[in-house]
Every structure is written in C-alpha cells, then in structure tokens.
C-alpha cells in the first residue's frame, strides 16, 4: 500500500536543522503509536532522515495531527499537506 508523506527540513529554534516526516493517515485504526512507528521506520529504511514524525488526518472536517508533541504544535499553526514522497508499507 502506498502512503503519501511530506519529508521536510526546518531550522530548529535551538539552531541546526530538524528533519521531519508527516504521513497521510486518511483514517486511523486506534493504534496511532504503532502506525506512526511503522511508517517512520519505513521512511528511514527508504533512506530518509527522520528526527520527528506525525500522522495527519481529517476529523470533524478539520486537519488533525498525532505524533511528536513539538512537531504537532508546529503543524497545528496552519500547516497544509503538501506531499513530497510516497512510501510503500
């Protein structure tokens, strides 16, 4: 199954860079931790550096995020999905 993802790099507030991945979880099955772990490992196996990761999904007509607390806070400020890659899982 192919999953859309965004692999982005942003400057960290403490200096340096953070590589992060956001995965298109059109629906979640209740095991968000397991799903996020599986997708993150798959991205790393495909050669992508991932320091932080999150799931993105629609709930109640709104974009929601689940994952690393700091990344979710950043994404919640108005990030709109712009998928850069597809991975097979």
N, C-alpha and C positions, 0 to 999 in steps of 0.2 A: 504494500500500500504506500502511495506517495503522500507525503505531508509537506505543505508549504511552510517555509520558515524564513525569518529575517535574521541575517547574521550581520551585526553592526559593531562598530568600534567608536567609542566616545571618550573624551578626555575625562579622567576621574577628578573629583573635587580635591583630592589629595595629591594630584599630579600623576603623571603617567597615563596609561590607557586601560580601558576595560573592554574586553570583547564579550558581547552577549548575544544570545540566541532567543528568539521568540518563536514559538511554534503555534501553528494554526490548529487549535483543538476545536473543531466545529461543534463537538459535543464532548462532554466528559462523562466517564463511566463511574465516577465516585472515587476512583483511585488516582487522584491527581498527582500524588507523590510518585507513584510507580510509573505513571505515564510520562511525567516530566523527566524522571531518571532515565527511562528507556530512550526517549527522544534525544536527551542531552548526550548520552553515551553514543548513540548512532551518529550524531553530528561530529563528535570527537573522533570516532572511528573513520569518518569520511575526511579527516584532516583539518577540521575547523577548530580553532582555539575558542573555548567557551569558558569564561570566568564566572558568568552568571546566566541564568536562564529562566524563562517564564512561559506559561501557556496563555494564549489569547483566545477568547471565545465570547459569543454573544449570549447574554442572559437578560431577559426582560427588555429586549430592544436596545440594550447598551453593551458596549465593549467592556469586558471584564478581564482581569489578569490574575494569574496564580503562579507563584514561584518565589524567587529570592525577594525578600522584603524591600531592599533598596531599589532593585530593578522595577518591581511593581509600582513603587511610589513614583519613580521617574516616568514610567509608561502611562500612569494614570493622569498625568498632567496634559494629556491630549494626543498621545501617540496614535497614529492611524496606520494600520497594517500596510506595509509596502514589502511584499515578499521578495526576497533576493535569491532564494535557493529552494530546491525540493530535495527531500531525502527519502530513501526507501526504508521502511520498517517492517 
